[in-house]
Each structure stands twice: as C-alpha cells, then as structure tokens.
Amino acid sequence: MKKVIHLSVDYPSPNKIENTKAVKNLVSEMHFCDNYVFALTRTSNPFKINEICCGNVVYMRFWGLPFGLFLIFSKLILSIRIFNYLRRKQIKPDLIFAHKLCFEGISAFFLSYLLKIPFWVSVRGEADSKVVKLFYYKPLIRSIIKKSSHVFFVSAWFKPILSRDFFLDHNKTSLLPNFVSQNNFKLSEDFNSDTFLTIMDLNVYKKKGLINLLISFKYLIELGHNFSLDIIGRGSNQVLDDVRSLISFHNLSNNVTLIGELSNSEVTDRLSSYSAMVLPSFNESFGMVYVESLLACVPILCSNNSGIEGFVDWVEAKVSVDPNSVESISEGLLYLSQNQSKFREWLISHSNEVNCYFGPKLHVDSMIKLLCGVVYDER
C-alpha cells in the first residue's frame, strides 16, 4: 500500500482548536493508502514551534511571519523539518498531498525535490487568491503547477481565474468538493414557508455577507413580505452583541432571530424545516454548509464566483447572487420564495444524484486511478 503524506493548516489540532474538518474528512475516506498527516499551525514566535506526534498525525507549529512576509523562506524551513522528521522515523512516502496551492504547495514543491517523489495540490480560492495576485510569487506558483502531478480544485469558481495567469494542463486537473457526513439528514416535503436560515462563523460575519443580507431582509419586509431569518453560528460575546445591534438597528427584531452556536447534530435535525439556506458570502473557498443544505433537500442562495459556484451549475434548486449588491440578494430571496415548493420537490426527486456527486466514492475512485499512475518528474 502506497504512503501519502498530507500537508494542511486546515486540520483539527491542539495547536489550533477551532478548525474546519474538510481535510480530515477527505483523509478519512482515503482507505486505499497509508496516510500520514502534518497538521500545521503558523506562529510568528520562533520559540513557540513544536511537534506533537499522535499515531499517523503530527501536529507541527512552524515559524512564519504574518501577511506572507518571507513566505518562501518559511516554507523552505518547514520542508526541511518535515524531511528530517520522515528520515528520523524511517517513513518513505510515495506521494505528497498539499491542501493549498500557495501555502502548503510551496512546502510540497521543496519536499518533492528532497524526497524525489511526486505531489498533488488542492486549490482553495479564498486563501490562494491572496498570493496569486502578487506578481513576485507568480514564477514560483507557475513552477508548482507545472511540477505537480495533479491539481484538485476545491474552489471550482477559481479555476478560470487561475487559468488567466497560469497555464493549466486540463488533463491533470479535476474538481474535488469538500466531503460532509451524509447519513443524518432528514428529508421532508414539509417545511415552514418563507422561513430562511443562515449558518456562519459570526466572528467573520462581515466576510460572510450578513450585513447586506439583513439590509435585503429589511427592504423586502418593508415591501410587505412576511419573511423570517434564523442566524446560527458561533461568535464571541462582543460579536454576538454587535449582531444583535445590527438586527435592532434595521428594525428586524420581529423577523430575525439570533440563535447562536448549535452542535452539528442540532443543525442537522432542524435544517429540513427551512424553506432555504442563504449565505451571500465574500470570497468563500467552498462552503460545506451549502452541501449540507442540499443533502437535506433545502434550496440555497450562494454568491457568484465564490463558494460552491461551479459545482452546482446543474442544480436547479439554487440561486447565485452578487454579494456586493443588496438588489441582487433581494431578488434572489424573492426567487427562492416564489419557487420554494418546486425547488424542494426537485431536490427530493434528485437526492440520489446530489448524494452521489458530493459523496466521496466518485472522487476517491478517481484518486485511486491517479495514485496508481503518479511518477516523479525530475524536470
């Protein structure tokens, strides 16, 4: 069985308690290989670097400055640390899987030379776009893309953007959605009409588009629409107070409810009762909550050129809006309201297709074929 090492800063770790489970979910589905995970966390204090080993997972805090300063130098040092760890533990991997092009991908690029093995990279638009636009990193990014054996787009919307500045060999690119648990969703034809839901990390509510969403609700309610919105998500006490103030400022206290943080099972239990899940966020890499909603047969409102866009072109039960435009969001909410019953029926009748497309089997089978064919290229 081939050995694959994963490099990811988006992996639950004692060095960073709050983290997405997207990469962990992917690794747990890769039963066709031996997986070794380097769960990475950046620190600007070189005296706080650490290394915590737990089975096949190494929680590693590495030195790196904020805002991408000395990014290449930082990733070179990290690559040498990982190389020395593997040599010390006598682990001889066959492939490196870097879970972000412009960050972990830099380390994978160096490690590939050190270990003489091929590597894959994932592209996650929110983070990668910050580096891609910097002209002085473009030669390195071009080399990473050329040297990689395969490029997976977790952010499908970012593929045409990347293609504008870099040559992409489409024979070695594919889409790879984040996987979510698919076993606990309740499917129901019954739901509460014109009752909307949004789910987000409220600590970054501005980036998630909550302000324009609330303004859109205010506009539609003033026009006489009896819409309601539940807001679910964690946030600091100060942030929760800020959101309550926003709701009060827009005179939405009778229509908008701040529920706060719920467990995943609690969210799953109540999802299907809503007419739609609405999240007009800015620059979202993927957005697992969109998939969870579709799996629960709940229509979605998402943003153009962001998030899940590019994965759901074939899904009728969705509307894409401009997150910068209150008018666009308002029109999207009205469109969902007018079609909520039809969209629910479409999702129920196409639930098998949605489950298959966003489930792991289709994509894991593809990775198995790719892994069998990877060969290190000395160029």
N, C-alpha and C positions, 0 to 999 in steps of 0.2 A: 504494500500500500504506500502510495507516494505521500511525502511530508510537505505540508504547506504552512508557511509562517504568515501570519496576518499582522499588519501594522495599522493600528487605529487609535485615534484620540477620542473616538465616539464609542467607547466601550465602558460599561459599568465598572468602577474601580474604587478601591478605598482611598485613592488619591483625589477622586472627584466623584462624590456620591451621586449627584444628580446628573444623569447622562442617558442618552437615548439607547434603546435596546436593539436598534436596527441591525447593527453589525453582529451583535450577539445572536440574534435570531437567524441571520444568514449562516454564521459559522455552525450553529446547532443543526442546520439542515445538510451540512456538507459531510455526510457519513462516508463518502467514497474516498476520504483521505484522512491522514493523521493531521490534526490541526494544532498549531502552536500559536498562541495569541500574545502579542506585545501590546498591552493596553497602556497607551501613552498619555502623559499629562505634562504640559509645559509649566515650568517655573522660571522666573527671571532671576531667582537667587541660586547661584551655583552650589551653595552649601545645603540646599534642600533636595538635591537629587536623591533618588532612592531606587530600590529594586526589591520588589516583594514577589516571591515565587509561590504559586499555588497550582500544583499539577501542571497542566499544559498552558497555563496563563501566567504571564509575567507582567506585573503592574510596575511600570517604569516611569518615574518622574524624571524628565530631562530638562537640561538648561536651554532656554530660548528667550529672546527679548520680545516684547510686545510690538505690534504694528509691523511684523515681518522684518524687523531690523536684523541684519546678519543671518537671514533665514537659511541660506545655503550652508554657511559655516556651522550653524546649529545642527542642521540635519546631517552634515558630514560627521560631526562628533557623535551624534546619536547612532548613525550607521556603524561606526567603529565599535561603540558599546555593544550593540546587538551582535555584531560579528564576533566579538570576543566572548560574549555570553554563549553563543552557539558552539564555538570552538571549545570552550571550557566544559560545556555539558555534553560534548561529542554528538551534537544534533546536526545531521546533514540533510538539510531541506532540499526539495526538488523545485519549489516554486515560492515566490514572494507574492502576496496579495496586499497591495497598498490601497486603503479605503478612502483616499482622497488624492486627486491628481497632483495638486500644487503643494501639498504638505507631506503626507506620508509617501507620496510618489517620489519626492526628491530623495528620501532615505532609501527607498526601494531601488532607485536608479544607481546610487552608490553601492548598495549591498549586492546588487546584481553583478557588478564588476568584481567585488571582493569574493563572492561565493561562486561565481561563474554559473549562475542559474538564471532562468527567465523570470519575468514578473508580470503581473496584471495590475491594472489601476482602475479604480472607480472614479467617476466624475460626479461631484456634488456641487451644483451650481452656486449655492449661496456662498460657500467658503471659497471655492476655486475662482469665482469671478473677481474676487478682491485682488488676486495675484495676477491673473491672466491679463488684466488691463494695464499692468505695469510693464512698460516696454523693455526694461533691462532684464526681466525674467524670461522674456519670450524665447531667446535661443535655448535656454535650459528646458523650458516646457516643450519646445519643439523636439528636442532630443529625447525627452522622456516618452513622448507619444510615439516617436519613431522606434525607440528601443523596446517598448512594451510589447508583450506577446498578444495582449488583448486589452481593450478599453471598454469598460462597462459604464453605461450612462444611467446612474440613479436619478439624475435630473434630465429627463428626455428633452425638456424645453431648452437646455443649454447646448445641445448638440449643434444646431445651426449657428449659434453664436460662436462656439469654438471653431467651427468649420471655416468661418470668415477669416480667421487669422492663422490657422494651422491646417496642414494637410491631414485629413483623416482617411486612412485606408478602411473603407466600409466593410471589407472582408474580415477585419479584426475588431469590429465594434458591435455592440448589442445593448439592448435595454435590460436593466436589472432593477425591478422595483424592490423597495423595502418590504420584507415579509412581516405579516402580522398574524396573530393567532386567529384561526378560522373556525374554531369549534364551539364557541359560546354565544354566537349571535342568535337572537330570537327574531324570526321572520314573521311579520304580521301584516295583514291587509288593513288592519285598523290603526289609525293614528289620529292625533289631535290636529285638526285643520289650522293652518296658518300659525303653527307653533314652531318656532325656529330655535336652533341650538348652535352655539359656537364653542369650540374647545381649543384652549391655547394655554401657553405658559404666560400668565399675566405679567410676569416680570418684564416681558418684552412686548407688552400689548400694543405699543405704537407700531412696531415692526409687523405685528400680526394684523394690522388694519382695523383695530377696534374703533378708533375714533371716527373714521369715515363710515363704518358700519352703523354706529349709533346715530350719526347725523342722517344717514339714509332712513333708518327706522323712524326718526323724528319727523322727517319730511313725509313719509308715507302715512304715518298715523295722523298727522295734521290734515292729510287729504281724506281721512275717514276710514282707512283700513285698520281693522282690528287685529293687528299683528302682535305677537309676543316673542320675546327672546330670552333664553336662558344662557348664562355665561358660566362655563365650567373651566376651572384651571387653578393651579397653584399660584401663589404670589405672596410677597412679603406683606406685613401688616400695613406698611406705608403705601404700597402699590394697591392693595385692596381698598384702602381709604380713597386713593386717587380715582379708582374706577367708580366707586360709589358717588364721588363728587361729580364725575362726568355724567353719570346716569341722572343725577339730580339736576345738574346744570341744563341738560337737554329736556327736562320735564318728562322723563321716561320711567319714573318710579312705578307707575301702574302697569307698564308693559315689559319692562326689562328687569330680570332677576339675576343678581349675582349669587351663584350657588357656591362658588369656591372649589376647593380641591375635592375630588372623588377618586376612589380606587378604580382601577381598570374594570373590575367586575361590576361595580356600581354603574359606571358609564355604559357598559355593555347591556346591562339589564334595562336601562331606560331609553337607549338610543332609538329603538324602533317606534317609540311613541311620538316622535317628532316628524313634522312634515318635511324638514330639510335641515342639513348641517351647512352653515355658512361661514366661510373663512377667507375673506379677501386680503390675504397677507402679501407683504412685500418680499420678493426675493427668497422664496421658500425652496429648499433643496428638493424635497419630495412631499412630506406631509402625510404621515401614516394615518392620521385621523380621517383623511378623505377615503382611504381604502376601507377602514373600519366602518365608516358610514355606508359605503356602497355594499359591503358584505352584509350589513344589517338591513339592506334594501331601503336606505334613506338617501334621497337625492342630495346633491351637493352644489354649492356655489364656490367656485375657486377663482384664481387670478390668471389672467393672460400671461403667458411667458414666465411661468413660475410654478412651483409646487408639482402637482400631479399632471399638469398640462403636457400633452404628448403621449401619455399612457391611456387617456380616456377619450381620445378622438371618436372612438366607436361607441361610446356610452351615451345613450340619449338622455339619461336622467341626470343631467348636469347643465350648469350654465357657467361660462367663463366671463369675467368682468375685468375692467380696468380698475385696479385697487386705488389709483390716484383720483378717480372720478366718482363723486357722490351720485351723479346722474346715472352712471353705468351700473353701480351697485344697486341703486333703487330700481332700475329697470330689471336687473337680474332677480331681485327679490320678488317683484311683481310676476315675472315669468315663471318662477318656481311656484308661486301661489296659484297661478292660473292653470298649471299643469301638474299639481302635486299628486292628484289621484292617478293620472296617466303615467307619471314617472314611477310611482310606487308599483303599479301593475307591471311596467316594463322591467324593473329590477327583480321582481319576484319571478317573472317568466324567464329571465336571463340569469338567474342566480348561479346556475352551474357554470356558465361561461365566465362570469365575473370571478367566481371562486377559482376556476382553472387558470385564468390569466394572471391573477395576483397571488396564486398559490406557489409554493416552492418547486413542485415537481417539474414543471415545464422548463424552468430556468436552471434547476440543478442538473437535469438530464443534459442540457446544453453545456454546462460547465464540465461535466464528466468527459464529454467528447473533446472539449478544448484542452483539458488537462492531459489527455492521452496523446495529444499532438504537439505539446509545447516543447520547443527546442531552444537552447541558449544560442543567441546570435552574437558572435564576437565583435561585430561591427560597431 
